[in-house]
């Protein structure tokens, strides 16, 4: 688990002032790709350290462990001038700074983009907030649940006629972390080519709106407010769960060719030429009639048989797993997606690199675990100086 490697971001340093999910997820991805990520925490630590159960045998929350691998950690009391000077000195040796304080928070410590870029014009500085650095809501706090509600995501999630429903994962945070990592890498390439850095203004709301993709596009094109379809698709039919003889399974028929194959597979070839079902727009218009007919067929056999027959015919189908069943799928171990950290396992980086595969180099750090090492290595502080800072309440 050495910091040195031939990974794509080897030699890039990230100063990480983020906590909870969107920011830590972003910086973890950069760490997976080889960046030296230095997580800076207050003495209270990232809130997710306490978000449990479950906790592992060392008392670490599963939430914190899921998004903080491949980082070093120092604890600074940024309310003190000395800690602020330390943070600025560390930023001067980084290519990237990522923060998710409320607007103005970093400026109160003298760590805002304008201050840091004065001495470091190539710095890539990413700010993650709920609603942005400007605008009427700039000072509003933003958590994933609120963003799911405000973005319209909850309005399209849940059973038809039912209540708006939150997605089971904090997807607005995850989407934002992905947008942040992508834009940081683009800005880093520009900075390396030109010597000019920039400030990235990344919001949960705008990231989630962008992640509505075809749903938002449909609303813009049609002027019609999208509704809830449960697990069905608003514009593709059949594309939903079905009841088989023993349990439900998922079926996704994405085009007319696949529908024709399905009709032959279930011994209903006449449906291919039925005007109600011959094309996808026709199937969408006659959704209820087709689904009722398909349900009458699928209940005749067990789900596993339908899944096997569909897959053999080139039609996407699969069993509906719970999370434990999904994580137990042997394909995940076979493809190296589950990473071991001793007694604890985490979901690793899902991207396969043929030459520079991401790897677990550092387990998620304890609060302040690397304070002395980082200050000694990067700022050439002596043990005596570090001990004095600790006594003064600047570091832990």
Protein Blocks (a to p, Z undefined) as FASTA:
>chain_A
ZZbdcbfkgoiacddfbehjlmmmmmmmmmmnopacdddddfkopfklmgccdddfkopa
fklmmmmghiacddddfkbfklmmmmmmmmmmpcbdcdfbdehklmmnopafklmmmmmm
mbccddddfkojbdjklmpccdfklmmmmnommmmgccehiacdddfbdfklmmmmmmmm
mmmmmmmmmmmmnopacdddddfklmmmmmnmmmmmmmmmnopacddehjacfkbccddd
dddfkbccddddfbfklmmmmmmmnopaklmmmmklmpmklmmmmmmmmmmmmmmmmmmp
cfklmmmmmmmnopacdddddfklmmmpmklmmnopaccehjaccdddfbdcfklccddf
bdcddehklmmmmmmmmnopafklmmmmmmnomaZZ
